[in-house]
Amino acid sequence: MNLKSILIGIEGLKAKGNLDLEISSVECDYRTVKKGSLFVAIRGYEVDGHSFIGKAIEKGARAIIFEQGADYKEFINHKNITFIMAPNTRLALSLCSCNFYDNPSKKMKVIGITGTKGKTT
């Protein structure tokens, strides 16, 4: 899928590089990145995904989304890699995934049931 199509609906992006790329998958775990992937770096509670950007590039990522405020100077100069800065990478990942997989929740009826007891069943 084309990167431009994957980024539809995400506001406040700043990009460096070619946005007219074919992306094979959207990943937030560098271990699952393959050639042609879009890697989204997310700050976790214990581990910061930004520290794995170099490994994602080594594994073949074509594009990287990183969060505004992250230290990006060490990796931004890789050639043939598109870098995209987003205000919130968690939100960016959810919207990219929704676009990449063609909005699956719009194709099915989704029902939520809540209550005070029995939520684990």
Secondary structure, DSSP 4 states (H G I P E B T S, - for coil): -BHHHHTTT--S-EEES-S--B-SEEESSGGG--TTEEEE--B-SS-BGGGGHHHHHHTT-SEEEEETTS--TTTTT-TT-EEEEES-HHHHHHHHHHHHTT-GGGGS-------SS-TT-
